[in-house]
Amino acid sequence: MTPAVTLEELLIWNQESASRWNSRLDADPALLQVPCSIGGSSNVQQFVAHIWGVELRWGQRLADLPVLAKESGPPGPLAALFALHAEASAIYRRLLADPAQNWDLIMPLDVVWLPQQARTPTRRKVLAHALLHSQRHYAQLATLLRNAGFPPQIEGDLLFTNAMR
């Protein structure tokens, strides 16, 4: 066996992390108004909209579905934003459960903000990117809130996930 983290395991980690953040933000809605300039946002709520909106748009691309325009996503409330994550996760689970999926297939991307050399990844790389994009932003969110005086109270590292033993 090759010692590797699978896409299924990354998805579980992503789902657990999103659920923890959703619970934390729901328990203290004032956190949503903390200023934040990451991902083109002005506060945490907009940043969370970016994280979960991106998850959904990558899922839609992978599933060959119409892609929700960034400006068409809900600005809130938190439950509507978390629904974006839930929909993305459902798409990812369906795709991963389908034995006919070819994850090594090149997926040409018509995404103008990507450099030309990054526009022909495999489908596997796109899914890994989507899941790790969220984790990277969760780490930024934890740092942002800690620096604003709000300990994140989130166990977000891979060691805390139920995805692997």
DABEL-V153920 format. One record per helix or strand of 3 or more residues. SS is the DSSP state (a for helix, b for strand). FROM is the first residue (numbers start at 1). TO is the last residue. Records with the same first field share a line. If there is no record, write none. Layout:
SS=FROM-TO + FROM-TO
This chain:
a=7-27 + 29-33 + 38-40 + 44-62 + 70-72 + 78-97 + 116-118 + 123-147 + 158-160
b=106-108 + 120-122
